[in-house]
């Protein structure tokens, strides 16, 4: 019998051919059509993945109304889950080649989705093939879930969990090695002021995404305030101030950071609002609103909103104001994004933010809140997976927690498991997930097949 390592090497060429079949399909989410809620590209890749799964030995495949697909082998009473995703993020600029024409270069496969998440998902599928080919006895069935909407909100898995049976334990090959055994909660919402009558701010706009501390914010006022603004900004180089056409325009320049680790950033939205307060231009409701949003943004730990906390498992709680804007009906609107640990319950986070906002006359709109998950690092499955990774990769890493989100957070008993390598040292022409020139090490994919095959065999011995 081949070892998983021998199996991976002997299937290298076939694996690369199959991966090209998936990567070459443009599966960026697009307009819904009948039977394809995430667009035709996503639907096409879902079907191709199911076809491939059958070729690799899965016994049946099911399309769940175009939202997600699955391939199954063995017992349907109790089964293990593997959930990867076949949708990809938009291409963006600056590629050196066609992102949907996978090719090899010096031990890497290049193309959108090679690393996130088509390559790792296919590695897990080949690990299953190893078990099937060798008739490994399976106490638990194996279900491969083919995610179709990971990048735009994970509605695919929500749909699955509402309508189909959940695996007794699952991993998603959509993170890093060794094992992600916990993820912080993610809360975001819009904090919206009352309508501001006769406000001084003509427009304010900062930030492009909820989950990023912005490095640019632009605010426009009547030119008669230019003098006060220039005085308040004197000696500071984080503002560009121009006066033209009867208006003064302030562009604040900050330092960006991801919402998951905002400490050390410099929020341009906060810089802009602070300057208006320092210049003492605002009055009444407008001033009150500006004070509120600036206090919210100043306290990255969430202390002002009453949600600062530590739990000894994750980093302390954080909150950022990623986007600021004036609504069409003249309300100041700040989008906030918090990453929180297990110290404060999910509902309590919402409640405290709403209470503090209400003190300043603000309402909370568009709340999205997904609670944290945490499996003990010494639970049998986490320990087993970490040990297998370390022994195959010749390392000595510890399971980790993170502030980002994978599919694992939506399930009762799941972790993220590969394929990114801790402190990977890829050439600079290889882009990471979501970046231009996305690429993935072929050796790492081969190693992943080995790790996943060993894992799927050993998980059979654990009681779920
Ligand atoms: Zn992904």
Boltz pocket constraint, residues with backbone or C-beta under 6 A from the ligand:
constraints:
  - pocket:
      binder: B
      contacts: [[A, 85], [A, 116], [A, 117], [A, 150], [A, 174]]
      max_distance: 6.0
